[in-house]
Amino acid sequence: GDALGRVDRQNELVTIAIYAAGAALAVLALLGSRTAAALLAAGLAAYVSVFVVAARRALGFDRALAWVPVVRVLVDVAKVHGFLEGTLRRRTG
């Protein structure tokens, strides 16, 4: 969709950058870096809190906190997958 139409590329690129930074921090944290672990935890909390706060009004805080992170990851994975597939499809004709 968006990749084929060259629409809103920055949204997908920002998502990819966020997940790449998170993956790099997770690797460093697993290798023993407490700083990376703290940055990963802070980044995750900040990213998820934006969506939890928005959903809190409709779902209540507990339900939003339980469901929003799961749904957000699924949405992000689907969005990035579609973007990458569309980009590759566009390049290969």
C-alpha positions in Angstrom: 0.0 0.0 0.0 2.0 3.0 1.3 5.3 1.8 -0.1 3.9 1.2 -3.6 2.2 4.6 -3.5 5.2 6.3 -1.9 3.0 7.5 0.9 4.1 8.2 4.5 7.5 6.5 4.2 8.7 8.4 7.3 6.2 6.5 9.5 7.6 3.1 8.5 11.2 4.3 8.6 10.8 5.7 12.1 9.3 2.4 13.3 12.1 0.5 11.7 14.7 2.8 13.4 13.0 2.4 16.8 13.0 -1.4 16.6 16.6 -1.4 15.3 17.7 0.7 18.2 15.7 -1.5 20.6 17.4 -4.6 19.2 20.8 -3.1 19.5 20.2 -2.1 23.1 18.8 -5.5 23.9 21.9 -7.2 22.5 24.1 -4.9 24.6 21.9 -5.5 27.7 22.3 -9.2 27.2 26.0 -8.8 27.0 25.9 -7.1 30.4 25.5 -3.4 29.8 23.4 -1.9 32.6 23.3 1.4 30.7 21.8 -0.3 27.6 19.3 -2.2 29.8 18.2 1.1 31.4 17.9 2.8 28.1 16.0 -0.1 26.7 13.5 -0.1 29.6 13.1 3.7 29.4 12.6 3.7 25.7 10.1 0.8 25.8 8.1 2.5 28.6 8.1 5.8 26.7 7.0 4.2 23.4 4.2 2.1 24.9 3.0 4.8 27.3 2.0 7.1 24.3 -0.4 4.4 23.1 -1.6 3.3 26.6 -2.5 6.8 27.6 -4.5 7.2 24.4 -6.3 3.9 24.9 -6.9 4.4 28.6 -10.0 6.5 28.2 -11.8 3.8 26.1 -10.4 0.7 27.9 -9.5 1.7 31.4 -5.9 1.8 32.5 -5.5 -1.9 33.4 -6.9 -3.2 30.2 -5.0 -0.7 28.1 -1.8 -1.7 29.9 -2.5 -5.4 29.3 -3.5 -5.2 25.6 -1.9 -2.1 24.0 1.7 -3.4 24.0 0.7 -6.7 22.4 -1.5 -5.0 19.8 1.2 -2.3 19.1 3.8 -4.9 18.4 1.5 -6.7 16.0 0.6 -3.5 14.2 4.2 -2.5 13.9 5.3 -5.9 12.6 2.5 -5.9 10.0 3.3 -2.3 9.0 7.0 -2.9 8.6 6.3 -6.2 6.8 4.0 -4.5 4.3 6.4 -1.6 3.8 9.3 -3.9 3.1 7.3 -6.2 0.8 5.9 -3.2 -1.1 9.3 -1.6 -1.4 10.8 -4.9 -2.8 7.9 -5.4 -5.1 8.2 -1.8 -6.5 12.0 -2.3 -7.1 11.6 -5.7 -8.8 8.7 -4.5 -11.1 
